Amino acid sequence: MRGRLTRVVSGTTLLLWGAALGAGGCGATLGTEHFVIQNSSLAPREALIALGADLEEERARVSRFLRREAPTRIVVWVEDGNRVANASGGKLNLYAQHGQIYAGAAAHELVHLTTGYTALPFLEEGLAVYVSEELDPDLTNLFPQVGQPVDAWVELFRRRDTLIPLDVAFRTQRFDWNLDGLPRDAEAWQTYVEAEAGSLVRFVVESKGWEAFW
């Protein structure tokens, strides 16, 4: 059974189509202009519709900020679990708990899908957090902000003379942590924060412009 719903978002009309949506839930599929959302979570139909609208808005904002067009067709997988949103293989993976979809990091992951993650991890992650922080400056409850903007963390490292040198950070091949409290987790998180503060990315973009950064 197929249905069609028209929803108005930010002054524009957003068309959504669904296959076997029913009440939402496991197995539901929803499509918008640029996204195909596959749901295997317990999130209800209304949550999927709201997610589709939010993703369209985030995609438009990321494209405007980067001055680069985000992919025109993105597959989104939604499943139950307590995990951080991520993007791989051209797909966006989001997670839900108790029927609520957590998509606060969508802008961050959309940056990766737009660039194709072709640069060094240090720069790619730096760009993603720089963009997401600029779009939502008050959103500090996501990883890696953990309570305050990442620039504030970098300033704290600087005052304590514990900054990781740029030549070391640039050699980072992957941000691999287990979050088990061992020192490698703290070092990986700090490298991630220093990259993403935009500390470097922000400095280049805001002092030299996007062309210099690219």
N, C-alpha and C positions, 0 to 999 in steps of 0.2 A: 504494500500500500504506500503510495507516495503522497506527500502533502507539500503545500507551498505557503510560505508566510512572508509578508512584507513588513519590515520594521524600519522606522525612521531613526537614523543615527547622525547626530551632529549636522542636521540640515540636509543629509543625503538619504536616499532610499536604498536600503540593503535587502537584497533578495536572498532568502535562505531556502534550500530544498532539503528534504529529508527522506530517507528510505527506511521504512519499518521503524519510525521513531516511536510510535506509541507513547508511552509515558517517559521515554528517554531510556536510560539504563543500558545494560550490557547489550552490545550488538547494534546500537543505534548509529546511524551515519547522518551527518549534517554537512551541507555545503554552502559556502558563501562565494563571493566573487573571486577571492584569491585563496581560500582554504577549503580543504576537505577534512572534516573532523570525524575520526573513527573512535567510537566510545566503547570501552570494555569495562568502564567503572560503573558505580551505582549512581552516578550523577543523573538527576532528572532532566527531562526535556528542556525545561526553562533554563537550567544551568548551561546547557549546550547552546541554546539560542543566544544567551547573554555572552557566552564565550566567543561565539562567532562574531558578534558585533564588536566586542573589545579587541579581538585580534585584528579586525579590519582597521580599526582606529589606530592601533599600535603600529601596524605595518605602514600606514600613511605617515605617521609621525616620524618613524625611523627613516623612511625614504627621504622625507623633507630634510631632516637634520643631516643625514649623510650626503645628501645631494646625489644619491645613487638609488636606482630603482630596486626595491626588494623583489624576490622571486614572485612570479605571477601566479604560481600554483604551489601551495605548500600543504603537505599531508601532515595532519596533527593526530597523534595517538594519545588518548586519555585513558589511564588505567588507575586503579586504586593502589595506594602506596604512599609511604612517607619518604619521598625522594625529591631531589632538586630538579627542576626543569632542565632539559638538555636538548641539544640539537645534534643530529648525526645523520649522515647519508641523505641530506636534504630534507629530513623529517624533523618535526618539532614534537618532543615528548613531554606531556604534562601529566600531573598526578592529582588524584582526588582523595579526600578523606571524608567519610560520613556524608557523601553526596555533594561535597563542596570542592570545586576545582580550583587549585592554586595556580594562578597564572601571573603572579607579580613579576616574575623574571622573563616574561615573554619578550619584552623589548630587547633585553640582553641577548637572548637566543636568536631573535630576528636579525640582529646585527651580524652574528656568525653566518646565518643563512645568506645574507646579502653579500658578504665578502667571500664566502666559500671557504673561510678559514685557511687561506693560502699563505699567510705570513707567519712569523714566529709566534708561538703561543703567548709570549710576553706582550707583544703588540696587539694580537688579536683580542686577548682578554682585557687589555688596557682600553682598547677602543670600545668594547662592549659595555664596560662599566661606566666609562666616560659618557657615552651616549645615554645609557639608562638613567644615570644620575642627573644629567642635564634635563632630561624629559620629566623626571619625577624627583626633584631635589629634596623633597621631604620624606621620601621613602627610604628609610635607613634600617628597616627590620629584615632586609634580605641578606643572604650571604654574598659578599664578604663584609658588608658594612657593619653588621653586628652592633647596632646601637648608635652609630655616628657615621658621617660621611667618611669615605676612605681617605680623603685629603687630611682629615684630622688625625687618622691613624698614622699617616706618613709623617706628619709634623711631630707626633709623639716619638716615633722612631728616630727622627732627626735630633730632637732634643736629648734623647738618651744615647745618641751616637751608636745606634744599632741598625742603621740602614744597610740593606744588602747592596753591595756595589752593582752598578748597572751592568758591568761586563759579566758578572756572575748571573744576574737576572736574565740577561739576553741569551745565555746558554741553556736556559730552561727548555726542556723538550716536552714536558708534560707536567701538569699539576696533579701529582699522584699522592693522595693522602687516604688514610683509613679512619681518620677522626677518632683514634683510640687514645689520644692524649700524649703520644710519644713526640719527641722533639721534631721529627721530620714533618709532623702535621703543622706545628707552629711555623716552621720555616717555609713550608709550602704556602700556607695561608698568608704569611707576610710578603712573600714574593708576589703572590696573586694580588694582594692589596696595593703594593707599590706599583705594579703594572697598571692596575685598574684605576688607581687614583686618578687615572689619567695623569697622574703626576707627570709622567713623561708625555703621554698622548695629549693631555689637556694643554701642557706647555707648548708643544709643537703646533697644535691646531690653533690655539688662541693667540699665539705670538707670530706664527708664520703663515697660517691659513691651511685649508684642506689640501691644496695642490702640493704644498711642501710635505704634508703628512703622507699622502698617497705615494 
